[in-house]
């Protein structure tokens, strides 16, 4: 990615069970959480598709970590985790250099 780009990460959300995806860590100087949305599936008790939009702010490497957990039960409630390493390059100048 280059500084100024946007990255979208989508995860299956099972929020009716109380479990919800959360970003566990990232470097806010490199990659900042922009918005978070949830598109629910039809039907009672159905989950949905959670989308995180992240903005590349500055050059560097950010380890983006997610966990599926029940916030009120604490970190030991996490039933799934995954991570992605994101490398952000400096934005190209107006002449493409």
N, C-alpha and C positions, 0 to 999 in steps of 0.2 A: 504494500500500500504506500501511498504518498501522503504527506501531511495535507489535510483538507479533505481526504477521501472519507467515505462512510462505509462501514461494514455492518451487515445485518446477520444476526445469529437467531435461528428459530429452533425452539425445543417444544416437544410435546408436554403439555401441562396437565397434571392430574389434580388440580386444585380442589375438586370436591372431596378428596380424601384428606385434605389438609396439607398435602405435600405441594411445594411450589419451588420452582427453579429460582436461584439467586446467584448473582455474580459474587464470588467469594474474594476475588482479588484482581487487581490490574494496576498499572502505573498511570495515574490520572494525567501526568505530564505528556504521556505518549498516546494514550487511548482513553477517551472519556465517554461515559454512558450518556447518550443523547436522550432517547425516549424508549419506553417499554410499553408494549401493547399486548392485549390478549384477544384473540379471535376465538370465541367459544363455538364448540360443535353443537348442533341442534340436539335437543332432548334433555330430560331431567337427569342431573348427575353426570353429564358429559363433561369432559375436560375441554381442552382447546389448544391452540397453537400460540405460544408466547414468542414475541419477536423483540429482541434487543437491538437497538440501533446504536452503533458506537462510532464516534468521530475521532479520526486520526488527528491529533493536535500537534505533535512534534516528532522529530526523528528519534528513533530508539527501538528497543525491543520490550514488549509487554507480554507477560504470561497472564493470559485471561483464564480464570478458573471459575467453574460453575459447580453448584451443588443442588441436589433435589432434597429438600428438607422441610421439617416443620419448625418454623422459627421459634415458636413458644417452647419447644422441647429442647432447643439448643443444638449444638454442632453434632452431638452423638446421634441425632435423629436422621442424619444424612444417609439416604439409601443409594444414591448414585452421585458420581462426580466425573467431570471430564475437564480437560484443559486444552487450550489452543495457544500456541506461541505466535504472536503477531509482530512482524517487522515493519516499521514505518520509516520510509525514506524521506529525505528532505523534499519539499515541494520544488518542482522544476520552475526555473524563472520564466519570464514571459517569452524568451527566445528559445526555449526548449533545452537549455543546458542543465 
